[in-house]
């Protein structure tokens, strides 16, 4: 019996990195009975198949620190949310969804605005400044010019990180720039749909030469927060705490338990009207809160 970490899973096989090397494993059948699926990032105990150091069986999944649902990985320390400034156009609502999910899972967040070489006019400067002023760690990168790559290396060093974002934003290209030996497959943007093509087919944990590991995951373009149990269980009045720039105003609203929609004397809404809180962030807050409300209605219908 030895221990290791799952670094890749394909077609029911899991590849476990151990002190004996990389071992191809199948999970015990009892996991299926217990409705438990091994995940990339899991620390596991395995037994070798008749002494074969190339094949084994996953006998036990050790307790997880956390688990992301999409991308479906475990034991991650931080989430690098990647958004391109062009080709494809930024989806700021998806960006905010991912930031909320990071908090729910106890992860630190890094926002990476990529393809900065395409924003010659500085069209997204105000958007980038908004996230920085809200307290997020924002790194602007370009795989063409090398902008921000050194900062990103410093942020990833000795951490287990997950890259997430819609297809085509350049996640695989960034990782290839960080470490060319990875040689991850990249894809062009569909000219017809103006969206990225999926180039990563499965989650995989990759070791970085400068220290740390990253998860390369399939891109995606939609995600509903209503599917996250931990969010369905929170009070509506607590959802505002996922928006750090609201914090200075929350205790100043006229009514306790204000959810910052239509209540009179709401200081958050006043801050939006006074341009102290970005209107797009407030609009995203309303959209995401409504997603949770709709999910709860369907649950009890």
C-alpha positions in Angstrom: 0.0 0.0 0.0 1.3 3.4 -0.9 0.0 7.0 -1.1 -0.1 9.5 -3.9 -2.1 12.2 -5.7 -4.3 11.7 -8.7 -2.9 13.9 -11.5 -5.2 12.7 -14.4 -8.3 10.7 -15.0 -9.5 9.3 -18.3 -12.1 6.7 -19.2 -12.3 5.2 -15.7 -8.5 5.1 -15.2 -6.7 7.3 -12.7 -3.1 8.2 -12.9 -1.6 8.5 -9.4 1.8 10.2 -8.8 3.6 8.3 -6.0 7.2 7.8 -4.8 7.3 4.8 -7.1 6.4 6.9 -10.1 3.2 7.3 -12.1 0.8 4.4 -11.6 -2.3 3.7 -13.6 -5.2 2.8 -11.3 -8.8 1.7 -11.2 -11.0 2.5 -8.2 -12.5 -0.1 -6.0 -16.1 -1.0 -6.9 -17.3 0.1 -3.5 -16.7 3.8 -4.4 -19.5 3.5 -7.0 -21.8 1.8 -4.5 -21.1 4.7 -2.1 -21.6 7.3 -4.9 -18.0 8.5 -4.5 -15.9 9.4 -7.5 -12.2 9.9 -7.4 -11.1 13.4 -8.5 -8.0 14.9 -10.0 -6.2 16.4 -6.9 -7.4 13.7 -4.5 -4.8 12.2 -2.2 -5.3 8.4 -2.2 -4.0 5.1 -0.9 -3.4 2.5 -3.5 -2.4 -1.2 -3.7 -0.3 -2.6 -6.5 -1.7 -5.3 -8.8 0.4 -8.4 -8.0 3.5 -6.4 -7.4 3.2 -4.5 -10.7 4.6 -1.0 -10.2 2.7 0.3 -13.3 -0.8 -0.7 -12.3 -2.8 -0.4 -9.1 -6.2 -0.1 -7.3 -7.4 2.9 -5.4 -8.3 1.6 -2.0 -9.0 4.8 -0.1 -9.7 8.5 -0.9 -8.2 10.6 1.9 -10.3 13.5 3.3 -10.6 16.4 0.9 -9.8 20.0 1.9 -12.3 21.2 -0.7 -14.0 20.2 -4.0 -14.9 22.3 -7.0 -17.8 21.1 -9.0 -16.9 22.7 -12.3 -14.1 22.2 -12.9 -14.4 19.0 -10.9 -11.2 18.9 -8.9 -10.2 18.5 -5.3 -7.6 19.9 -2.8 -6.9 23.2 -4.6 -5.5 26.2 -2.8 -6.3 29.0 -5.3 -8.3 29.7 -8.4 -6.9 31.6 -11.4 -10.0 33.0 -13.2 -8.9 33.8 -16.7 -10.8 36.2 -18.9 -9.6 37.5 -22.3 -10.0 41.2 -23.1 -10.9 40.3 -26.7 -11.4 37.2 -28.8 -13.6 36.3 -27.0 -15.1 39.3 -25.4 -15.0 39.2 -21.6 -18.0 37.5 -19.9 -17.9 39.4 -16.6 -21.0 37.6 -15.3 -19.2 34.3 -15.6 -16.1 35.9 -14.0 -18.2 36.9 -11.0 -19.8 33.5 -10.8 -16.3 31.9 -10.6 -15.2 34.4 -7.9 -18.2 33.5 -5.8 -17.4 29.8 -6.2 -13.9 30.3 -5.1 -15.0 31.9 -1.9 -17.6 29.1 -1.2 -14.8 26.6 -1.6 -12.3 28.5 0.6 -10.0 29.3 -2.2 -7.9 32.4 -2.8 -8.7 34.1 -6.1 -6.4 35.5 -8.8 -8.1 37.3 -11.8 -6.0 37.0 -14.9 -7.0 39.4 -17.8 -5.3 37.8 -20.8 -4.5 38.9 -24.4 -3.7 42.5 -23.2 -1.9 43.0 -26.5 -5.3 43.2 -28.1 -6.6 46.0 -25.9 -4.5 48.8 -27.5 -7.1 51.5 -26.7 -7.3 50.5 -23.0 -11.0 49.8 -23.4 -11.0 47.5 -20.3 -8.8 49.6 -18.0 -11.8 50.7 -15.9 -13.0 47.1 -15.6 -9.6 46.0 -14.5 -9.3 48.9 -12.0 -12.7 48.0 -10.6 -11.7 44.5 -9.6 -8.4 45.8 -8.2 -10.1 48.4 -6.1 -12.5 45.7 -4.8 -9.5 44.0 -3.4 -8.9 41.2 -5.9 -5.4 40.2 -7.0 -5.5 41.1 -10.7 -2.7 40.2 -13.1 -2.8 41.4 -16.7 -1.0 39.0 -19.2 -0.1 38.5 -22.8 1.4 35.4 -24.1 2.5 37.3 -27.2 4.6 40.0 -25.4 5.2 38.2 -22.1 3.4 40.9 -20.1 2.6 39.8 -16.5 4.1 36.3 -16.8 6.7 36.9 -14.1 4.0 38.1 -11.7 1.9 35.1 -12.5 4.8 32.7 -11.8 5.3 34.4 -8.4 1.6 33.9 -7.6 1.6 30.2 -8.6 4.9 29.2 -7.0 4.5 26.4 -4.4 0.6 26.5 -4.6 -1.9 24.1 -6.1 -3.9 26.2 -8.5 -6.8 25.7 -10.8 -7.2 27.6 -14.0 -10.8 28.3 -14.9 -12.6 30.3 -17.6 -14.5 30.0 -20.8 -13.0 28.4 -23.9 -10.6 30.5 -26.0 -9.4 32.9 -23.3 -5.9 31.4 -23.4 -5.6 29.2 -20.3 -3.5 26.6 -22.1 -1.4 29.2 -23.9 -0.6 30.9 -20.6 0.6 27.6 -19.1 2.7 26.9 -22.2 4.3 30.3 -21.7 4.8 29.6 -18.0 6.5 26.3 -18.8 7.0 25.5 -22.5 7.7 21.8 -21.8 4.0 21.3 -21.0 3.2 21.7 -24.7 -0.5 21.9 -24.1 -2.8 21.9 -27.1 -4.3 25.3 -27.9 -7.0 26.3 -30.3 -8.2 29.3 -32.4 -11.4 31.2 -32.0 -14.3 30.1 -34.0 -14.9 32.9 -36.5 -18.5 32.0 -36.9 -19.5 31.8 -33.3 -16.7 34.2 -31.9 -16.2 31.7 -29.1 -13.2 29.5 -28.3 -13.0 25.9 -29.2 -12.5 23.4 -26.4 -8.9 22.2 -26.5 -8.6 20.6 -23.1 -10.6 17.4 -22.9 -10.0 16.4 -19.3 -8.8 17.8 -16.0 -5.1 17.2 -15.4 -2.8 18.2 -12.6 0.5 19.5 -14.0 3.7 20.0 -12.0 5.5 23.3 -12.4 9.3 23.4 -12.6 9.4 26.5 -10.4 7.3 24.9 -7.7 3.6 24.2 -7.4 1.0 22.5 -9.5 -1.8 23.7 -11.8 -5.0 22.0 -13.1 -5.7 22.4 -16.8 -9.4 21.9 -17.2 -11.9 22.0 -20.1 -13.3 25.5 -20.8 -16.9 26.3 -20.4 -19.3 29.2 -21.1 -22.1 28.7 -18.6 -22.5 27.9 -14.9 -25.5 28.3 -12.7 -24.9 29.0 -9.0 -28.2 27.3 -8.1 -26.5 23.9 -8.6 -24.2 24.6 -5.7 -25.6 23.2 -2.5 -23.6 25.5 -0.2 -25.0 28.6 -2.0 -28.6 27.3 -1.9 -28.4 27.1 1.8 -27.2 30.7 2.5 -29.6 33.5 3.5 -30.4 36.0 0.7 -29.2 38.8 2.9 -25.8 37.2 3.2 -25.1 36.9 -0.6 -23.8 40.5 -0.6 -20.7 39.4 1.3 -19.5 37.8 -1.9 -19.0 41.3 -3.2 -16.2 42.9 -1.1 -16.7 46.4 -2.4 -20.2 46.3 -0.7 -18.8 45.8 2.7 -18.3 49.5 3.7 -22.0 50.1 3.1 -23.8 47.0 4.5 -24.2 48.2 8.1 -25.4 51.6 7.0 -28.6 50.5 5.2 -31.9 51.7 6.8 -33.2 48.2 7.2 -31.5 45.2 8.8 -31.3 42.2 6.5 -31.4 44.5 3.4 -30.8 42.6 0.2 -30.0 45.7 -1.8 -32.7 45.4 -4.4 -35.7 47.7 -3.9 -35.4 48.7 -0.2 -35.5 52.4 0.6 -32.5 53.8 2.3 -30.1 51.2 0.8 -26.6 52.5 1.0 -25.3 50.0 -1.5 -27.7 51.3 -4.2 -26.7 54.9 -3.2 -23.1 53.9 -3.7 -23.9 52.6 -7.2 -25.7 55.8 -8.1 -22.8 57.8 -6.8 -20.3 55.7 -8.9 -18.6 54.4 -5.8 -19.6 50.8 -6.8 -19.3 49.8 -10.4 -22.8 49.4 -12.0 -21.8 46.3 -13.9 -20.8 44.6 -10.6 -24.1 45.5 -9.0 -26.0 44.3 -12.0 -24.1 41.0 -11.8 -25.0 40.7 -8.1 -28.7 41.1 -9.0 -28.4 38.4 -11.7 -26.7 35.9 -9.5 -29.0 36.5 -6.6 -32.0 35.9 -8.9 -30.4 32.6 -10.0 -30.4 31.5 -6.5 -34.0 32.6 -5.9 -35.1 30.7 -9.1 -33.3 27.6 -7.9 -35.0 27.7 -4.5 -38.4 28.1 -6.2 -37.8 25.0 -8.4 -36.7 23.1 -5.3 -40.0 23.7 -3.5 -42.4 23.6 -6.4 
